[in-house]
């Protein structure tokens, strides 16, 4: 489980780690919590830069799927949904 901790510290998301190590996201979160990490949504909410957001919107408009964008940016579906939401 040390690899999960090291990779998380290097910036990998829990979604990315679960996929990389073929475990459930709950397993990743439990491991990180036991190691002392604060995983509340406010502490480390996955986000994309303005440039990545614009790129993701262009890709989606030209036919890329949400799943493809999730894998491309290493974020969850909720992050992609939030990025693709129309601006107010």
N, C-alpha and C positions, 0 to 999 in steps of 0.2 A: 504494500500500500504506500510505501515511500515514494514510488514513482508518481502516483496520483498527486501526492502533496507537492512534490517537486514541479510537476507539470502545471499544477494550479498556480503555484507561486510564479511560474514563468508566464502566466497570463492565459492559460487554457480555461475555457468555460466548463461548467459541470456537464453540459450537454456533450461537448467535444470529448471530455474524459470518459464519459460513459460509453461512447461509441468506440473510442480508441482502445479501451480495456475490456470491451464486451461485457459490461456490467450495467445494472440499472442505475439511473440517476440518483435514486435514494441511497444506494450503496456509496456512491461518490460523496454525496452530501453528508452522510453519517460519518464517513472516514474523515472528511475535512472538519466537521464539527468536533469529533473526538480529538483532533489535532489542535483545536483551539481557534479555528477560523470562525468569524462572524459571517454567516451566509444570508443575513436578512436582505431583502430586496433593495433596500437603500444603500447597503454597504458596497455592493458590487453588481449593479444592474448592467446587464449586457447592453452595449450600445454600439452604433456605427458612427464613424466620422461623417461630417457633412458630405464629403466627397464619396464615401462608400454608400451613403444613403441615396445620393443622386444616381450613382451607378446602379444600385439595386433597383431603383424605380425604373430606370431605362431598360434594364434587362427584363424586368417583369413585364413591362409594356411591350417588349418585343418577343415575348413568349416563354421566358424562363419560368419555371414553377417555383412555388414557395419552398418546396423540398430542396431544389437545386440551390436556391439562395441560402437556405439554412446551412447546407453543407459547404458552400463556397466561403461563407463568412464565419462558420463555426459558432452559430448562435441558435437559440431556440426558435420555435415557430411563433411564439408570442412576440419575440423581438422583431421578426420579419413582418408580422402583421402590423405592429406598431409603426415600423418604418414605412410601410406601404400605405398607411392610412392617409387619406387626403388632408392636406394642410388647411387650417382654418384661417 
